[in-house]
Amino acid sequence: MTDSTIESAKRAAAIQAVSEHFDPSATHVGIGSGTTIVYVVEAIKEASTNPHIRFVPTGYQSRQVIVQAGLTPIAFDSLSEDVMLDIAFDGADEVDEELNCIKGGGACLFQEKLVAERARKFVCVADYRKNQSRLLTNWPTIPIEVAPISVPTVLHSLRALGSPNPKLRTTLLAKSGPLKTDQDFFIIDAPFSTLLTTSDVSSGKGKGDGSDKTWEVNKLSRAIKELTGVLEVGIFSGLNGTQAEALRSQDKVNMNTITGGQKPVAVYFGMQDGSVQVRTAEAS
Ligand SMILES: O=C[C@H](O)[C@H](O)[C@H](O)COP(=O)(O)O
């Protein structure tokens, strides 16, 4: 596989995702982070002449991409409480067959989760390397954003949860040291055994509660999030925006629905042969 095959795959997936989900009459659109989102913004720029759309970035790089495309950014915390984003687009590091995602490979995950949960529809765009049936198949670790002072404690707790060798992520620069996120926090990358899906647990393939060091996606996400010092976990799981909205409209508000959905309603994978494979919530 060449770099140009991967880049063409990302571009093809972005073009199709935007043509099938971007509505030029939208008012608020979330824009994720990473290398794939650049192609999404290019495709949106092509498709839209509406100057009234406000684009909500998920961090510094994301805001730069919006501004460089000549689009208008608006800070997440300047949105009034009742405003939902019409849609959010983002990349992913790995996606399983139930559309659970690992994100944070580029150190953005906290703002990405805020934006995904605020969107009526969250759509992911990725290349073929990210397309797996279970999480932690090809992508090796769960990225976790933590308060700097908590690093030793969180590393210790992650080992207790079954992660063999969690590591503080460092910069690749000559001046070495921990990598800082947009919140000035640190990232820990924690490996675990390949994660079970909810259907694996319901069909008796394992308990997924970590008792034998094997975890189901949602259970692991919750267990890590509960550790003091953890700001956010790079697992996007649970409900998608459509499911969360349906429950909210029936007044079935609980801890899973009050914050909105984290999972995408659709993932577009650019393939090696130039085609695009689409995985949707209905099919999962
Ligand atoms: O931290 C970065 C984000 O979660 C990205 O969306 C993710 O890492 C995918 O990035 P890329 O599109 O560069 O593969």
The ligand as an SDF file (V2000), in Angstrom:
LIG
                    3D

 14 13  0  0  0  0  0  0  0  0999 V2000
   -7.0020   12.5570   17.5480 O   0  0  0  0  0  0  0  0  0  0  0  0
   -7.3730   12.5620   16.4230 C   0  0  0  0  0  0  0  0  0  0  0  0
   -8.7210   12.2330   15.9370 C   0  0  0  0  0  0  0  0  0  0  0  0
   -9.4680   11.4050   16.7640 O   0  0  0  0  0  0  0  0  0  0  0  0
   -8.7230   11.7740   14.4940 C   0  0  0  0  0  0  0  0  0  0  0  0
  -10.0250   11.9560   14.0140 O   0  0  0  0  0  0  0  0  0  0  0  0
   -8.3130   10.3100   14.3070 C   0  0  0  0  0  0  0  0  0  0  0  0
   -7.0630   10.0950   14.9180 O   0  0  0  0  0  0  0  0  0  0  0  0
   -8.2350    9.9390   12.8290 C   0  0  0  0  0  0  0  0  0  0  0  0
   -7.2380   10.7050   12.2220 O   0  0  0  0  0  0  0  0  0  0  0  0
   -6.8180   10.5410   10.6990 P   0  0  0  0  0  0  0  0  0  0  0  0
   -7.9370   11.0390    9.8790 O   0  0  0  0  0  0  0  0  0  0  0  0
   -5.5880   11.3820   10.5750 O   0  0  0  0  0  0  0  0  0  0  0  0
   -6.5220    9.0780   10.4790 O   0  0  0  0  0  0  0  0  0  0  0  0
  1  2  2  0
  2  3  1  0
  3  4  1  0
  3  5  1  0
  5  6  1  0
  5  7  1  0
  7  8  1  0
  7  9  1  0
  9 10  1  0
 10 11  1  0
 11 12  2  0
 11 13  1  0
 11 14  1  0
M  END
$$$$
